[in-house]
Amino acid sequence: MNNRIRHKIFLILLMIFLFIGNIFAQFPKQIENDMKFGLEYFTNYEFNEAKIIFSQIIQENPKDPISRLFFMITEYEHMKINGNYKYANNYLLKESKNISLLFENKMKQYPENVTYIVYYAMLKGMDVKATVSSSSNYLKVFKESWQTSNLIEKANKINNNNYDLYGVLGGYNFYIGVLCNHNNLLGIFINSENKMKEGIKHFTSAYKNGTGFKWLAGESLVFIYLHDKYNYKKAYKIGKHLSNRFPNNLEFKSLYIESLIYMNKIDSAEILLKNYSDFYKDFHSPKKEMWNIREKYLQATLNMKKENYKKATEEFLSIINMNNIEYKWIKTTSYFKIGQIFDINNDRKNAKKYYNLTIDTNEKMQAVLDAKKYLKTPFIINNK
């Protein structure tokens, strides 16, 4: 297998497993300012305000596909956050067909325009996500993933200094490194640590200098520093910035609270957790239930940090027993943390049981690799 084909297959796998749907390029000049305002509202979960702005751009630029794409994304996310997953996927699949035609026309007019190429790739990536969620049409998934990878490669060849494209490359490089860490066969071909470092470097460039991908790249960095690299100081710094900038974004707030816990800023974490449910009380089920799971996870993590091990174990177990599709990583982490709690209490039999349950989830997380390590050597709290 030559390097080009192997590279293509890895990227397709990434598309399928990670659904690169949040690919943002720098905006065209004629709509740049309005798009930035709309994106600010969108990122802060102010979906109605965002849709108003994107609708205005559509009226003024009826043939430009980017504002239509963002209106679709906003409507899609608004539906999802209220638990209307099936309707959201059907809506996206229907709208993406019309928007695709507009992108294809623009790309004929401006074949070297990176912005249209990357946004078209974004649309294709979201179409892959919705197709996998709503059907088993894997032939379509494979075809569109392949097309998306071609678009990303084309954009990168035209301009490999596009900061928002760095967000896409960051996702590709980091998570290919993660996959190689968990798969010995893939690890033969690729240095996983170098790939992950390259991915973090790209994410950082997108976060510091990007336009549309800026905030998502920041979110990715916080998650990576919390759950893959255990660099809590960096997670706290970025998490604080994101949470302050977008106070209604519950994902940013959740990651920030978790960083506060690991940084031993217990009082601050408790204050934010006290009002946590206020931010999702008006959501519909099942999205409300998803955020309730996230709240329980944060509370359990806080209790573990405070050495309330019995309470923490009970909370982690309650999370595991919930039917939780969206936050699979939380279930994996809960198994892992219970294993650590048993090790702290010198119960190796149960510690090994929960490390094995962590591994059995088959998630591609550092916790799984660490569980394999702690099967051999007990976990010990490092107070340095």
The 8 nearest C-alpha neighbors of each residue, nearest first, counted from 0:
[[1, 5, 4, 2, 3, 6, 8, 188],
 [2, 0, 3, 4, 5, 6, 7, 188],
 [1, 3, 5, 4, 6, 0, 7, 188],
 [4, 2, 6, 5, 1, 7, 0, 8],
 [5, 3, 7, 6, 2, 1, 8, 0],
 [4, 6, 2, 8, 7, 3, 9, 1],
 [7, 5, 3, 9, 4, 8, 2, 10],
 [8, 6, 4, 10, 5, 9, 3, 11],
 [7, 9, 11, 5, 10, 6, 4, 12],
 [10, 8, 12, 6, 11, 7, 5, 13],
 [9, 11, 13, 7, 12, 8, 14, 6],
 [10, 12, 14, 8, 13, 144, 9, 145],
 [13, 11, 9, 15, 10, 14, 16, 8],
 [12, 14, 10, 16, 11, 15, 17, 9],
 [15, 13, 18, 11, 12, 17, 19, 16],
 [14, 16, 12, 13, 18, 17, 11, 144],
 [17, 15, 13, 14, 18, 12, 19, 11],
 [16, 18, 14, 13, 19, 15, 12, 20],
 [19, 17, 14, 128, 15, 20, 16, 124],
 [18, 20, 124, 14, 17, 21, 22, 125],
 [21, 19, 125, 124, 121, 18, 22, 122],
 [20, 22, 19, 23, 121, 212, 215, 125],
 [23, 21, 121, 20, 167, 212, 19, 24],
 [22, 24, 212, 211, 163, 21, 118, 25],
 [25, 23, 163, 114, 211, 117, 164, 26],
 [24, 26, 210, 114, 211, 163, 27, 23],
 [25, 27, 31, 24, 28, 114, 30, 34],
 [28, 26, 31, 29, 30, 25, 114, 115],
 [27, 29, 31, 30, 26, 32, 25, 34],
 [28, 30, 27, 31, 32, 26, 33, 60],
 [31, 29, 28, 33, 27, 32, 34, 26],
 [30, 32, 28, 26, 34, 27, 33, 29],
 [33, 31, 35, 34, 30, 36, 28, 29],
 [34, 32, 36, 35, 30, 31, 37, 52],
 [33, 35, 37, 31, 36, 32, 30, 38],
 [34, 36, 38, 32, 33, 37, 39, 31],
 [37, 35, 39, 33, 38, 34, 32, 40],
 [38, 36, 49, 34, 40, 35, 39, 52],
 [37, 39, 41, 35, 40, 36, 42, 34],
 [40, 38, 36, 42, 37, 41, 35, 43],
 [41, 39, 45, 49, 43, 37, 38, 42],
 [42, 40, 38, 44, 46, 43, 49, 39],
 [41, 43, 39, 44, 40, 38, 248, 245],
 [42, 44, 245, 248, 40, 247, 41, 45],
 [43, 45, 41, 42, 46, 248, 247, 40],
 [46, 44, 40, 43, 41, 48, 47, 49],
 [45, 47, 49, 41, 48, 44, 50, 73],
 [46, 48, 50, 49, 45, 51, 40, 73],
 [49, 47, 51, 46, 50, 45, 40, 52],
 [48, 50, 37, 46, 40, 52, 47, 51],
 [51, 49, 53, 47, 52, 48, 70, 54],
 [52, 50, 54, 48, 49, 53, 55, 47],
 [53, 51, 55, 49, 54, 50, 37, 56],
 [52, 54, 56, 50, 55, 66, 51, 70],
 [55, 53, 57, 51, 52, 56, 50, 58],
 [56, 54, 58, 52, 57, 53, 51, 59],
 [55, 57, 53, 59, 54, 58, 60, 66],
 [56, 58, 61, 60, 54, 55, 59, 66],
 [59, 57, 55, 56, 61, 60, 54, 53],
 [58, 60, 56, 57, 61, 55, 54, 62],
 [61, 59, 57, 63, 58, 62, 56, 66],
 [62, 60, 57, 58, 63, 59, 56, 64],
 [63, 61, 60, 64, 101, 57, 105, 59],
 [62, 64, 60, 61, 65, 66, 101, 57],
 [65, 63, 67, 101, 66, 102, 98, 68],
 [66, 64, 68, 67, 63, 69, 118, 115],
 [65, 67, 69, 68, 53, 64, 57, 70],
 [68, 66, 70, 64, 65, 69, 71, 57],
 [67, 69, 65, 71, 66, 70, 64, 72],
 [70, 68, 72, 66, 71, 67, 73, 65],
 [69, 71, 67, 73, 68, 72, 53, 50],
 [70, 72, 68, 74, 69, 73, 75, 67],
 [73, 71, 69, 75, 70, 74, 76, 68],
 [72, 74, 70, 76, 75, 71, 77, 69],
 [75, 73, 77, 71, 72, 76, 78, 70],
 [74, 76, 72, 87, 78, 73, 77, 71],
 [77, 75, 79, 73, 78, 74, 80, 72],
 [76, 78, 74, 80, 75, 79, 73, 46],
 [79, 77, 83, 75, 76, 81, 80, 87],
 [80, 78, 76, 82, 84, 83, 81, 77],
 [79, 81, 77, 82, 78, 286, 76, 282],
 [82, 80, 283, 79, 282, 78, 286, 83],
 [81, 83, 286, 79, 285, 80, 84, 284],
 [84, 82, 78, 79, 86, 81, 85, 87],
 [85, 83, 87, 79, 86, 82, 88, 78],
 [84, 86, 88, 87, 83, 89, 133, 132],
 [85, 87, 89, 88, 84, 83, 90, 78],
 [88, 86, 84, 90, 75, 85, 89, 78],
 [89, 87, 129, 91, 85, 90, 86, 92],
 [88, 90, 86, 92, 91, 87, 93, 85],
 [91, 89, 87, 93, 88, 92, 86, 94],
 [90, 92, 88, 94, 93, 89, 95, 87],
 [91, 93, 89, 95, 90, 94, 126, 88],
 [94, 92, 90, 91, 95, 96, 89, 97],
 [95, 93, 91, 96, 97, 92, 90, 98],
 [94, 96, 98, 92, 97, 93, 91, 99],
 [97, 95, 99, 94, 98, 93, 100, 92],
 [98, 96, 99, 95, 100, 94, 101, 93],
 [97, 99, 95, 101, 100, 96, 64, 102],
 [100, 98, 102, 96, 97, 101, 95, 103],
 [99, 101, 103, 98, 102, 97, 104, 96],
 [100, 102, 98, 104, 99, 103, 64, 105],
 [103, 101, 105, 99, 104, 100, 64, 106],
 [102, 104, 100, 106, 105, 101, 99, 107],
 [103, 105, 107, 101, 102, 106, 100, 108],
 [106, 104, 108, 102, 107, 103, 109, 101],
 [105, 107, 110, 109, 103, 108, 104, 102],
 [106, 108, 104, 105, 110, 109, 103, 102],
 [107, 109, 105, 106, 110, 104, 103, 111],
 [108, 110, 106, 112, 111, 107, 105, 115],
 [111, 109, 106, 107, 112, 108, 105, 116],
 [112, 110, 109, 113, 157, 106, 154, 116],
 [111, 113, 109, 114, 110, 115, 116, 106],
 [114, 112, 116, 154, 115, 117, 111, 157],
 [115, 113, 24, 117, 116, 112, 118, 25],
 [114, 116, 118, 117, 113, 112, 119, 106],
 [117, 115, 113, 119, 114, 118, 150, 120],
 [116, 118, 120, 119, 114, 115, 113, 24],
 [119, 117, 121, 115, 120, 116, 114, 122],
 [118, 120, 122, 116, 121, 117, 115, 102],
 [121, 119, 117, 123, 147, 118, 122, 150],
 [120, 122, 118, 124, 22, 119, 20, 123],
 [121, 123, 119, 125, 120, 124, 126, 118],
 [124, 122, 126, 120, 121, 125, 147, 127],
 [123, 125, 20, 121, 127, 19, 126, 122],
 [126, 124, 20, 128, 122, 127, 123, 129],
 [125, 127, 123, 129, 128, 124, 130, 92],
 [128, 126, 124, 130, 125, 140, 129, 131],
 [127, 129, 125, 18, 126, 131, 130, 132],
 [128, 130, 132, 88, 126, 131, 127, 133],
 [131, 129, 127, 133, 132, 128, 134, 126],
 [132, 130, 128, 129, 134, 133, 135, 127],
 [133, 131, 129, 130, 134, 128, 88, 135],
 [132, 134, 130, 131, 129, 88, 85, 135],
 [135, 133, 136, 131, 130, 132, 137, 129],
 [134, 136, 137, 131, 133, 130, 132, 138],
 [137, 135, 138, 139, 134, 140, 130, 131],
 [136, 138, 140, 139, 135, 141, 131, 130],
 [137, 139, 141, 140, 136, 142, 143, 135],
 [138, 140, 142, 137, 141, 136, 143, 127],
 [141, 139, 137, 127, 143, 138, 142, 144],
 [140, 142, 144, 138, 139, 143, 137, 145],
 [143, 141, 139, 145, 144, 140, 138, 146],
 [142, 144, 146, 145, 140, 141, 147, 139],
 [145, 143, 147, 141, 11, 146, 142, 140],
 [144, 146, 148, 142, 143, 147, 11, 141],
 [147, 145, 143, 149, 144, 148, 142, 150],
 [148, 146, 144, 120, 150, 149, 145, 143],
 [147, 149, 151, 145, 150, 146, 144, 152],
 [150, 148, 146, 152, 147, 151, 153, 145],
 [149, 151, 153, 147, 148, 152, 120, 116],
 [152, 150, 148, 154, 153, 149, 155, 147],
 [153, 151, 155, 149, 150, 154, 148, 156],
 [152, 154, 150, 156, 151, 155, 149, 157],
 [155, 153, 151, 157, 113, 156, 152, 150],
 [154, 156, 159, 152, 158, 153, 157, 151],
 [157, 155, 153, 154, 158, 159, 152, 151],
 [158, 156, 154, 155, 153, 159, 111, 113],
 [159, 157, 155, 160, 156, 161, 154, 113],
 [158, 160, 155, 161, 156, 157, 154, 164],
 [161, 159, 158, 162, 165, 164, 155, 163],
 [160, 162, 164, 163, 159, 158, 165, 24],
 [163, 161, 209, 165, 205, 164, 160, 208],
 [164, 162, 24, 209, 165, 166, 212, 205],
 [163, 165, 167, 166, 161, 162, 24, 168],
 [166, 164, 168, 201, 162, 163, 167, 205],
 [165, 167, 169, 202, 164, 205, 163, 168],
 [166, 168, 164, 170, 165, 169, 22, 171],
 [169, 167, 165, 171, 170, 166, 172, 164],
 [170, 168, 198, 201, 202, 166, 172, 167],
 [171, 169, 167, 168, 173, 172, 174, 198],
 [170, 172, 168, 169, 174, 173, 175, 167],
 [173, 171, 198, 194, 175, 169, 170, 174],
 [174, 172, 195, 198, 176, 170, 175, 194],
 [175, 173, 177, 176, 171, 172, 170, 178],
 [174, 176, 178, 172, 177, 173, 171, 179],
 [177, 175, 191, 194, 195, 179, 174, 173],
 [176, 178, 174, 180, 175, 179, 173, 181],
 [179, 177, 175, 181, 180, 176, 174, 182],
 [180, 178, 186, 182, 185, 176, 181, 177],
 [181, 179, 177, 178, 182, 191, 176, 186],
 [180, 182, 178, 179, 177, 183, 363, 368],
 [181, 183, 179, 184, 185, 180, 178, 186],
 [182, 184, 186, 185, 187, 181, 179, 180],
 [183, 185, 186, 187, 182, 188, 179, 181],
 [184, 186, 179, 187, 182, 183, 188, 189],
 [187, 185, 179, 183, 189, 184, 188, 182],
 [186, 188, 185, 184, 189, 183, 190, 179],
 [187, 189, 186, 185, 190, 184, 179, 5],
 [188, 190, 186, 191, 187, 185, 179, 176],
 [191, 189, 193, 192, 194, 186, 188, 176],
 [190, 192, 176, 194, 193, 179, 189, 180],
 [193, 191, 195, 194, 190, 196, 176, 180],
 [192, 194, 196, 195, 191, 190, 197, 176],
 [195, 193, 176, 197, 191, 172, 192, 196],
 [194, 196, 173, 198, 176, 192, 197, 193],
 [197, 195, 193, 199, 198, 194, 192, 200],
 [196, 198, 200, 194, 195, 199, 193, 201],
 [199, 197, 169, 173, 172, 195, 201, 200],
 [198, 200, 202, 196, 201, 197, 203, 195],
 [199, 201, 197, 203, 198, 202, 196, 204],
 [202, 200, 169, 165, 204, 198, 203, 199],
 [203, 201, 169, 199, 205, 166, 216, 204],
 [202, 204, 206, 200, 201, 205, 199, 207],
 [205, 203, 201, 207, 206, 202, 208, 162],
 [204, 206, 209, 162, 202, 166, 213, 208],
 [207, 205, 213, 203, 216, 217, 204, 208],
 [208, 206, 204, 205, 203, 209, 213, 217],
 [209, 207, 205, 204, 206, 162, 210, 213],
 [210, 208, 205, 213, 162, 163, 206, 212],
 [209, 211, 213, 25, 212, 163, 208, 24],
 [210, 212, 23, 213, 24, 25, 209, 163],
 [211, 213, 23, 163, 215, 210, 214, 216],
 [214, 212, 206, 209, 216, 205, 210, 211],
 [215, 213, 217, 216, 212, 218, 206, 241],
 [214, 216, 218, 217, 212, 213, 219, 21],
 [217, 215, 219, 206, 202, 213, 214, 218],
 [216, 218, 214, 220, 206, 215, 219, 221],
 [217, 219, 215, 221, 220, 216, 214, 222],
 [220, 218, 216, 222, 217, 221, 223, 215],
 [219, 221, 223, 217, 218, 222, 224, 216],
 [222, 220, 234, 224, 218, 223, 219, 225],
 [221, 223, 225, 219, 220, 224, 226, 218],
 [224, 222, 227, 220, 226, 225, 221, 219],
 [223, 225, 228, 230, 221, 229, 234, 222],
 [226, 224, 229, 222, 223, 231, 221, 234],
 [225, 227, 223, 224, 222, 229, 228, 365],
 [228, 226, 223, 365, 224, 229, 225, 364],
 [227, 229, 224, 230, 223, 226, 225, 365],
 [230, 228, 225, 224, 231, 227, 226, 223],
 [231, 229, 224, 228, 232, 233, 225, 234],
 [232, 230, 234, 233, 229, 225, 235, 258],
 [231, 233, 235, 234, 230, 236, 262, 258],
 [234, 232, 236, 235, 231, 230, 237, 224],
 [235, 233, 221, 231, 224, 232, 237, 236],
 [234, 236, 238, 258, 232, 233, 237, 239],
 [237, 235, 233, 239, 238, 234, 232, 240],
 [236, 238, 240, 239, 234, 235, 241, 233],
 [239, 237, 255, 235, 241, 240, 236, 234],
 [238, 240, 242, 236, 237, 241, 235, 255],
 [239, 241, 237, 243, 238, 242, 244, 236],
 [242, 240, 244, 238, 243, 239, 245, 251],
 [243, 241, 239, 252, 245, 246, 251, 244],
 [244, 242, 240, 241, 246, 245, 239, 238],
 [243, 245, 241, 242, 240, 246, 43, 239],
 [244, 246, 43, 242, 243, 248, 247, 241],
 [245, 247, 242, 243, 248, 244, 43, 252],
 [248, 246, 43, 245, 249, 44, 278, 252],
 [249, 247, 43, 251, 250, 246, 245, 44],
 [248, 250, 252, 251, 247, 253, 278, 246],
 [251, 249, 253, 252, 248, 254, 218, 255],
 [252, 250, 242, 254, 249, 253, 248, 241],
 [251, 253, 249, 255, 242, 250, 254, 256],
 [254, 252, 250, 256, 255, 251, 249, 257],
 [253, 255, 257, 251, 256, 252, 258, 250],
 [254, 256, 238, 252, 258, 257, 253, 239],
 [257, 255, 259, 253, 268, 258, 254, 252],
 [256, 258, 254, 260, 255, 259, 253, 297],
 [257, 259, 235, 255, 261, 260, 256, 231],
 [260, 258, 256, 264, 262, 257, 261, 268],
 [261, 259, 257, 263, 258, 262, 265, 264],
 [260, 262, 258, 263, 259, 231, 257, 304],
 [261, 263, 259, 260, 264, 258, 231, 232],
 [264, 262, 260, 265, 261, 259, 304, 266],
 [265, 263, 259, 262, 267, 266, 260, 268],
 [264, 266, 268, 263, 267, 260, 269, 259],
 [267, 265, 269, 268, 264, 270, 263, 271],
 [268, 266, 270, 269, 265, 264, 271, 259],
 [267, 269, 265, 271, 256, 266, 270, 259],
 [268, 270, 272, 266, 267, 271, 273, 265],
 [269, 271, 267, 273, 268, 272, 266, 274],
 [272, 270, 268, 273, 269, 274, 275, 267],
 [271, 273, 275, 269, 274, 270, 268, 294],
 [272, 274, 270, 271, 275, 269, 276, 268],
 [275, 273, 272, 277, 271, 276, 270, 278],
 [276, 274, 272, 277, 273, 278, 271, 294],
 [275, 277, 278, 279, 274, 280, 291, 294],
 [278, 276, 280, 275, 274, 279, 281, 273],
 [277, 279, 276, 275, 280, 249, 247, 274],
 [278, 280, 282, 281, 276, 277, 287, 290],
 [279, 281, 277, 282, 276, 278, 287, 283],
 [282, 280, 279, 283, 278, 287, 277, 81],
 [283, 281, 81, 279, 287, 280, 286, 284],
 [282, 284, 81, 287, 286, 82, 285, 281],
 [285, 283, 286, 287, 82, 288, 81, 282],
 [284, 286, 82, 288, 287, 283, 289, 81],
 [287, 285, 82, 284, 289, 288, 81, 80],
 [286, 288, 284, 290, 285, 282, 289, 283],
 [289, 287, 291, 285, 286, 290, 284, 292],
 [290, 288, 286, 292, 291, 287, 285, 293],
 [291, 289, 293, 292, 287, 288, 294, 286],
 [290, 292, 288, 294, 289, 293, 287, 295],
 [291, 293, 295, 289, 290, 294, 296, 288],
 [292, 294, 290, 296, 291, 295, 297, 289],
 [293, 295, 291, 297, 296, 292, 290, 298],
 [296, 294, 298, 292, 293, 297, 299, 291],
 [295, 297, 293, 299, 294, 298, 300, 292],
 [298, 296, 300, 294, 299, 295, 301, 293],
 [297, 299, 301, 295, 300, 296, 294, 302],
 [300, 298, 311, 302, 296, 301, 297, 314],
 [301, 299, 297, 303, 298, 302, 296, 304],
 [300, 302, 298, 304, 299, 303, 260, 297],
 [303, 301, 305, 307, 299, 311, 304, 300],
 [302, 304, 306, 300, 311, 305, 301, 308],
 [303, 305, 301, 306, 302, 300, 260, 307],
 [304, 306, 302, 303, 307, 301, 308, 265],
 [307, 305, 303, 308, 304, 302, 311, 309],
 [308, 306, 302, 305, 303, 310, 309, 311],
 [307, 309, 311, 306, 303, 310, 312, 340],
 [310, 308, 312, 311, 307, 313, 306, 303],
 [309, 311, 313, 312, 308, 307, 314, 302],
 [310, 312, 299, 308, 314, 302, 303, 313],
 [313, 311, 315, 309, 314, 310, 337, 308],
 [312, 314, 316, 310, 311, 315, 317, 309],
 [313, 315, 317, 311, 316, 299, 312, 310],
 [316, 314, 312, 318, 333, 317, 313, 299],
 [315, 317, 319, 313, 318, 314, 312, 320],
 [316, 318, 314, 320, 315, 319, 313, 321],
 [319, 317, 315, 321, 316, 320, 292, 314],
 [320, 318, 316, 330, 317, 321, 315, 333],
 [321, 319, 317, 318, 316, 322, 323, 315],
 [320, 322, 318, 319, 323, 317, 292, 316],
 [323, 321, 324, 320, 319, 318, 325, 289],
 [322, 324, 321, 325, 326, 327, 289, 330],
 [325, 323, 326, 327, 322, 289, 321, 328],
 [324, 326, 323, 327, 289, 328, 329, 322],
 [327, 325, 328, 329, 324, 323, 330, 289],
 [328, 326, 330, 329, 324, 325, 323, 331],
 [327, 329, 331, 326, 330, 332, 362, 364],
 [330, 328, 332, 327, 331, 326, 333, 296],
 [331, 329, 333, 327, 319, 328, 332, 334],
 [330, 332, 328, 334, 357, 329, 333, 335],
 [331, 333, 335, 329, 330, 334, 336, 328],
 [332, 334, 330, 336, 315, 335, 331, 329],
 [335, 333, 357, 337, 331, 353, 332, 336],
 [336, 334, 332, 338, 333, 337, 357, 354],
 [335, 337, 339, 333, 338, 334, 332, 340],
 [338, 336, 340, 334, 339, 335, 312, 333],
 [339, 337, 350, 353, 335, 336, 341, 340],
 [338, 340, 336, 342, 337, 341, 378, 343],
 [341, 339, 337, 343, 342, 338, 336, 344],
 [340, 342, 350, 346, 344, 338, 343, 339],
 [343, 341, 345, 339, 344, 340, 350, 346],
 [342, 344, 340, 341, 345, 339, 379, 378],
 [343, 345, 341, 342, 346, 340, 347, 339],
 [346, 344, 342, 343, 347, 341, 350, 377],
 [347, 345, 341, 342, 344, 348, 349, 350],
 [348, 346, 350, 349, 342, 345, 351, 341],
 [347, 349, 351, 350, 346, 352, 341, 342],
 [350, 348, 352, 351, 347, 346, 341, 353],
 [349, 351, 338, 347, 341, 352, 353, 348],
 [352, 350, 354, 349, 348, 353, 374, 347],
 [351, 353, 349, 355, 350, 354, 356, 348],
 [354, 352, 356, 338, 355, 350, 334, 351],
 [353, 355, 370, 357, 351, 356, 352, 338],
 [354, 356, 358, 353, 352, 357, 351, 359],
 [355, 357, 353, 359, 354, 358, 352, 334],
 [358, 356, 354, 355, 334, 331, 359, 335],
 [357, 359, 355, 367, 356, 360, 361, 354],
 [360, 358, 356, 361, 357, 355, 362, 367],
 [359, 361, 362, 358, 357, 331, 356, 367],
 [362, 360, 359, 358, 363, 367, 357, 364],
 [361, 363, 360, 364, 328, 367, 331, 358],
 [364, 362, 361, 181, 178, 177, 365, 367],
 [365, 363, 366, 367, 362, 227, 368, 226],
 [364, 366, 368, 227, 367, 369, 226, 363],
 [365, 367, 369, 364, 368, 370, 332, 335],
 [368, 366, 370, 358, 365, 369, 364, 357],
 [367, 369, 365, 371, 370, 366, 372, 364],
 [368, 370, 372, 366, 371, 367, 365, 373],
 [369, 371, 354, 367, 373, 372, 368, 366],
 [372, 370, 374, 368, 369, 373, 367, 354],
 [371, 373, 369, 370, 374, 375, 376, 368],
 [374, 372, 376, 370, 377, 375, 371, 378],
 [373, 375, 371, 372, 351, 376, 370, 354],
 [374, 376, 373, 372, 377, 371, 370, 351],
 [375, 377, 373, 374, 372, 378, 379, 371],
 [378, 376, 373, 342, 379, 375, 374, 347],
 [377, 379, 373, 342, 339, 376, 380, 343],
 [380, 378, 381, 377, 343, 342, 339, 376],
 [381, 379, 382, 378, 343, 339, 383, 342],
 [380, 382, 383, 379, 378, 343, 339, 261],
 [381, 383, 380, 379, 263, 261, 304, 262],
 [382, 381, 380, 379, 262, 263, 261, 231]]
